[in-house]
């Protein structure tokens, strides 16, 4: 299936009511490439691509729709990176918000959440599966879209344009926890029993954008992946698997008491068992060049709420667990009744952002309210080699409401630094 740019004319009477977070005040023109319509920003506006509502907010520049097959690149000075949050706050899907570094503040004792984010777009997608969002290059992809969608909606955070990539074979298989990893221009999608790789996006006039199915399958389910991290060589993924078992007489893996770490080579498409040990992380970890270590949330119970790091083994693997150390600072209380989940995001140059989801203090009678707290910090080694925060942390936060009764299968926030 080739890449497609889908659009609905802005004059279409069937579009219906627009749900905008704030009334637009800018009088600059809205450039609608799909219909040739030129409108003023004096009311909420809509651009729609493959089940996506693109709601332009109080921006000072025109919204450039990508429906014509070309997306406009922002000026170089505007191509700085941001934190993007995917929130389950829309009755038809999810909203993508953007947080800039200037939105963070050194004061952690804020009495109320600040509107420190900008609503960019809303994507029609299946509720309860926020874990099915993936980042690939400059794109945020809804890997479990609405049933009516002809493909995977992909929002480009640089051009603010929408494209549609073909669906993998795993579309609709939501029972297994997915593993998505973007490596060297390729996206690995492991949703048991499917293992697929999406190659680099081709130019619009050349060959189609397609998935490649990988064989053989790894000897474990994607649901059992405890942590993963990309090696500095740019082609190898380390994957730790907790509680798996392989019955040699059957083709399907079963849960058991085996803990192991595997590698997957994105060039040779080969899985390798490298040892019966686990990385000390929970979820995705990251390589930082200055620390020369992998960094992530600590998996072990005694290290809950801490960041940890470990040495980087050779890409060929090692039979024993790498040396690791627990960070000094505590970032959240996993035993708090209001704590829901956390996600660690790497911001480059030893800077990280911890995104925590919790219930507000006044939410005893309405449990659909959510508070998202973002903590930005830099890590360094101390005088005795300990891992600790260097300088001051900065904070941002926002609150939102879940407008439906679907319970998400994961409570960890979905966030990307792009």
C-alpha positions in Angstrom: 0.0 0.0 0.0 1.5 3.3 -1.0 1.6 6.4 1.1 -1.5 8.6 0.8 -2.5 12.1 1.7 -6.2 12.2 2.4 -8.4 15.2 3.0 -12.0 16.4 3.3 -13.0 19.7 1.9 -13.5 22.4 4.5 -16.8 23.3 2.9 -18.2 19.8 3.5 -21.5 20.1 5.5 -21.0 16.6 7.0 -17.9 17.6 9.0 -20.1 18.7 11.9 -19.2 20.6 15.0 -15.7 21.5 15.8 -14.4 20.9 19.3 -11.8 23.6 20.0 -10.0 24.1 23.3 -9.8 27.9 22.9 -11.3 30.4 20.5 -9.0 31.4 17.8 -8.0 35.1 17.9 -5.5 35.4 15.0 -6.7 37.1 11.8 -4.0 35.6 9.7 -5.1 33.4 6.8 -5.7 29.7 7.2 -4.2 28.0 4.1 -6.4 25.0 3.2 -4.5 23.3 0.3 -7.1 20.6 -0.3 -10.0 22.9 -1.1 -8.3 26.1 -2.1 -10.3 27.8 0.6 -8.9 30.9 2.3 -10.5 31.6 5.6 -9.7 33.9 8.6 -8.9 32.6 12.0 -11.9 34.1 13.7 -13.5 30.8 14.5 -12.4 27.2 15.2 -11.1 25.7 12.0 -10.8 22.1 10.9 -8.4 20.1 8.7 -9.1 16.4 8.5 -6.8 13.7 7.3 -7.5 9.9 7.7 -9.7 10.3 10.7 -7.7 13.2 12.2 -9.1 16.5 13.4 -6.4 19.1 13.2 -7.4 22.0 15.4 -5.3 25.1 14.9 -4.9 27.0 18.2 -3.8 30.5 19.0 -0.8 30.2 16.8 0.8 33.3 15.1 1.5 31.5 11.9 -0.8 29.9 9.3 -1.7 26.3 9.6 -0.3 24.5 6.6 -2.4 21.5 5.7 -0.5 18.6 4.3 -3.3 17.2 2.1 -1.8 18.3 -1.2 0.9 15.7 -0.9 3.6 18.2 0.2 4.2 19.6 3.7 5.8 22.9 4.4 9.0 22.9 6.4 9.1 25.4 9.2 11.9 28.0 9.3 15.1 26.7 10.8 14.8 28.9 13.9 11.4 27.2 14.7 12.8 23.6 14.3 13.8 23.3 17.9 12.6 20.2 19.9 9.6 20.0 22.1 7.9 17.6 24.5 4.8 16.1 22.9 2.1 14.6 25.1 -0.6 12.2 23.8 -3.6 12.5 26.1 -6.8 10.5 26.3 -9.0 13.6 26.7 -11.3 13.4 23.6 -14.4 11.3 23.2 -13.4 10.2 19.7 -9.7 9.6 20.2 -6.6 11.4 21.5 -5.1 14.9 21.6 -1.5 15.8 20.9 -0.1 18.7 23.0 3.2 20.5 22.7 5.4 21.7 25.6 8.4 23.9 25.1 11.4 24.3 27.4 10.2 27.9 28.1 7.0 26.4 29.6 8.9 24.9 32.5 9.4 26.8 35.8 11.8 26.4 38.7 8.9 26.6 41.2 7.6 23.1 42.1 5.1 24.2 44.7 2.4 25.3 42.2 -1.0 25.6 43.8 -2.8 24.7 40.5 -1.8 23.2 37.2 -0.8 25.8 34.6 -1.9 25.7 31.0 1.7 25.1 29.9 0.9 23.3 26.7 -0.5 23.9 23.2 -3.1 21.7 21.6 -1.9 20.8 18.1 -4.2 18.1 16.7 -6.7 15.4 17.6 -6.5 11.9 16.2 -9.5 9.6 15.8 -8.2 6.3 17.3 -9.3 3.4 19.4 -9.7 4.2 23.1 -8.0 2.4 25.9 -4.8 1.7 23.9 -2.7 4.8 24.3 0.3 2.4 24.4 -0.2 2.0 20.6 1.3 5.4 19.8 4.8 5.3 18.4 7.4 7.9 17.4 9.4 7.5 14.2 11.7 10.2 13.0 9.7 13.4 13.3 6.4 11.6 13.2 3.9 10.5 15.9 2.0 7.5 14.6 -1.4 6.1 15.8 -0.7 2.4 15.4 -4.3 1.4 16.5 -6.5 3.8 14.5 -10.2 3.9 14.0 -11.6 0.9 12.1 -12.7 3.2 9.3 -9.2 4.6 8.7 -7.5 3.3 5.5 -4.1 3.4 7.2 -2.0 4.6 10.1 -2.3 8.4 10.7 1.2 10.0 11.1 1.5 13.5 12.3 4.8 15.2 11.4 5.9 17.4 14.3 8.2 19.5 12.1 6.0 20.3 9.2 2.6 20.0 11.1 1.4 17.9 8.1 -0.4 14.6 8.1 0.4 11.6 6.1 -1.0 8.1 6.1 1.3 5.1 6.1 0.2 1.5 5.3 -1.2 -0.7 8.1 1.0 -3.4 9.5 -0.3 -7.0 9.8 -0.6 -6.4 13.5 -3.3 -3.8 13.1 -6.2 -4.7 15.4 -4.2 -7.1 17.5 -4.4 -5.2 20.8 -4.2 -8.1 23.2 -0.4 -8.1 23.3 1.6 -5.2 24.6 3.5 -3.7 21.6 7.2 -2.9 21.3 7.9 0.0 19.0 11.5 1.1 18.4 12.8 3.6 15.8 16.3 2.8 14.8 18.4 4.1 11.8 15.4 5.4 9.9 13.4 2.1 10.4 10.5 1.4 12.8 10.4 -2.0 14.5 6.9 -3.1 15.4 6.7 -6.2 17.6 3.1 -7.1 18.5 2.9 -10.8 19.1 2.5 -12.8 16.9 3.7 -10.2 14.3 7.2 -8.8 13.9 7.5 -6.2 11.2 9.8 -3.4 10.1 8.8 -0.2 8.4 11.5 1.2 6.1 12.4 4.9 5.6 9.7 7.0 4.1 10.3 7.3 0.3 9.9 10.5 -1.7 6.3 11.1 -2.9 7.1 10.2 -6.5 9.0 7.0 -5.9 8.2 3.6 -4.5 5.5 2.9 -2.0 6.1 2.9 1.8 5.7 -0.6 3.1 6.2 -3.0 6.0 8.5 -6.1 5.9 7.6 -9.2 7.9 10.4 -10.7 9.9 11.0 -14.4 10.4 11.6 -16.4 12.5 9.7 -15.0 15.5 11.6 -14.4 18.8 11.0 -17.1 21.5 8.9 -14.8 23.6 5.7 -12.7 23.5 5.9 -8.9 23.2 3.8 -8.6 26.3 6.7 -10.1 28.3 9.2 -7.4 27.3 10.3 -5.7 30.5 12.7 -3.1 29.0 14.5 -2.2 25.8 17.2 0.2 24.7 19.0 1.0 21.4 22.8 0.4 21.4 25.1 3.3 20.4 26.0 1.4 17.2 22.7 2.6 15.9 21.5 -0.8 14.6 21.2 -3.2 17.6 18.3 -3.3 20.1 18.7 -4.9 23.5 15.4 -6.4 24.8 15.0 -7.9 28.3 12.2 -10.4 28.8 10.7 -11.3 32.1 8.9 -14.6 32.9 8.9 -16.5 29.6 9.1 -20.2 28.8 9.5 -22.0 25.6 8.1 -25.5 25.1 10.3 -27.2 22.5 7.4 -29.4 21.4 5.2 -26.4 20.4 5.6 -23.4 18.3 4.1 -20.9 20.8 6.0 -19.5 23.8 4.4 -19.7 27.2 4.9 -17.8 30.4 7.3 -19.2 32.9 10.1 -18.2 35.2 12.8 -17.6 32.6 14.5 -14.1 32.5 16.7 -13.3 29.6 18.1 -10.5 27.4 18.1 -10.7 23.6 19.4 -8.5 20.9 17.8 -7.7 17.5 20.0 -6.5 14.6 18.1 -4.1 12.4 20.4 -4.8 9.5 20.5 -8.6 9.5 17.0 -9.0 11.1 18.5 -11.6 13.5 17.6 -12.3 17.1 20.3 -13.4 19.5 20.1 -14.7 23.1 22.9 -13.1 25.0 22.3 -14.0 28.6 20.0 -15.0 31.4 19.8 -11.6 33.1 17.7 -8.5 32.9 18.5 -4.9 32.3 17.8 -2.9 35.4 15.2 -0.7 33.7 11.5 -0.5 33.3 10.3 0.4 29.8 12.5 2.3 27.4 16.0 3.3 28.4 18.3 5.7 26.5 22.0 6.1 25.8 23.7 9.3 26.9 27.1 10.0 25.4 28.4 12.3 28.2 27.5 9.7 30.9 28.6 6.9 28.6 25.7 4.8 30.0 22.2 3.6 29.4 19.7 5.5 31.6 16.2 4.6 32.6 13.6 4.2 35.3 14.7 1.6 37.8 12.9 -1.7 37.6 13.7 -3.1 41.0 11.3 -2.6 43.9 13.9 -1.1 46.2 14.7 1.4 43.5 11.1 2.5 42.7 11.0 6.2 42.1 14.7 6.4 41.2 16.6 6.7 37.9 19.4 4.2 37.3 22.1 3.7 34.8 24.3 0.8 33.6 27.4 0.2 31.5 26.9 -0.3 27.8 28.0 -3.8 26.7 29.3 -4.7 23.3 26.7 -5.0 20.6 27.4 -8.7 20.4 26.3 -8.9 24.0 27.7 -10.3 27.2 26.9 -13.3 29.3 26.7 -11.4 32.6 24.6 -8.4 33.6 26.4 -5.0 33.0 27.5 -3.0 36.1 24.8 -0.6 37.1 24.1 2.0 39.8 21.0 3.5 41.4 20.5 7.3 41.2 20.5 9.3 44.4 17.4 11.3 43.8 13.8 10.2 44.3 11.4 11.6 41.7 8.0 10.1 42.6 6.3 7.9 45.2 5.1 4.7 43.7 3.2 3.9 46.9 1.1 7.1 46.7 -2.6 6.4 46.2 -2.8 9.2 43.7 0.2 8.0 41.6 -0.8 6.3 38.3 2.2 6.0 36.1 5.5 7.5 34.9 7.4 7.8 31.6 11.0 8.9 31.2 11.9 10.9 28.1 15.4 11.7 26.9 16.0 15.4 25.9 19.6 15.2 24.7 22.9 16.2 26.4 22.2 14.4 29.7 18.8 16.2 30.1 15.7 14.1 30.8 12.1 14.7 31.5 10.0 12.6 33.9 6.3 12.7 33.0 4.1 11.5 35.9 0.3 10.9 35.7 -1.7 11.1 38.9 -5.2 12.0 40.3 -5.6 15.5 41.8 -6.2 15.8 45.5 -9.8 17.0 45.0 -10.7 14.1 42.7 -12.2 11.8 45.4 -15.7 11.9 43.8 -14.8 12.2 40.1 -12.0 9.8 39.2 -11.8 10.8 35.6 -9.6 13.9 36.3 -5.9 13.5 35.6 -2.9 15.6 36.5 0.3 15.4 34.4 3.4 16.7 36.0 6.6 17.1 34.0 10.0 17.4 35.7 13.0 18.4 33.6 16.5 17.7 35.0 20.1 17.1 34.1 22.1 14.1 35.3 25.8 14.0 36.2 28.2 11.8 38.1 29.1 13.1 41.6 32.5 13.3 43.2 32.3 9.6 44.2 30.8 8.5 40.9 27.2 8.5 42.1 24.4 9.4 39.6 22.6 12.5 40.7 20.8 15.6 39.5 23.0 18.5 38.5 21.5 22.0 39.1 17.9 22.8 39.6 14.9 20.8 38.3 12.2 22.7 36.3 8.5 21.8 36.2 5.4 22.1 34.1 1.9 20.6 34.6 -1.5 20.4 33.2 -4.9 18.8 34.1 -7.4 17.1 31.8 -10.5 15.1 32.0 -11.3 11.7 30.5 -14.6 12.2 28.7 -15.5 8.5 28.3 -15.7 5.3 30.4 -13.0 3.3 28.5 -10.2 2.3 30.9 -6.8 2.4 29.4 -4.7 -0.8 29.6 -1.7 1.3 30.7 -1.5 4.3 33.1 1.9 5.4 32.0 1.8 8.8 30.1 2.6 8.8 26.4 5.3 11.4 25.7 8.0 12.0 23.0 10.8 14.5 22.7 11.0 15.5 19.0 
